[in-house]
Amino acid sequence: MIDNAPARGTCTLCGEAIGSATALYCVACLRAHTISCPECVKPDGKLVAKYNQHQGHPTRECSRCGEQHTEDRRLRCATCNNDRVIFQVPEEAKK
């Protein structure tokens, strides 16, 4: 924690003092337990094509999302709601 900010709470995972009274986790725990969304981010870090903004073709099925459309589209990921990251609470903290 920064020395000039008074502790107003503690991290629920590691017990570290944090400067927020409403935050549940410290920055270190957030970074340690945040992963890329497996649904919309490929292992190489690139976004899956159907979640990028794209335009379809008026007479053919779109090769990205499988639907026929002419307007620009960006599909919403059901797993992360297009945040592209997921915070996973460790099992021992859930108990």
Number of C-alpha atoms within 10 A of each C-alpha: 12 9 7 7 10 12 15 12 18 19 19 14 16 12 11 16 17 21 18 16 10 10 14 15 20 21 13 11 17 16 11 10 12 13 13 16 21 14 14 26 16 13 10 6 10 9 15 13 16 18 18 14 11 16 15 19 13 11 9 12 13 17 12 16 16 11 12 15 16 14 11 9 15 15 16 14 15 9 14 16 13 14 12 16 16 15 15 11 13 10 7 7 9 7 5
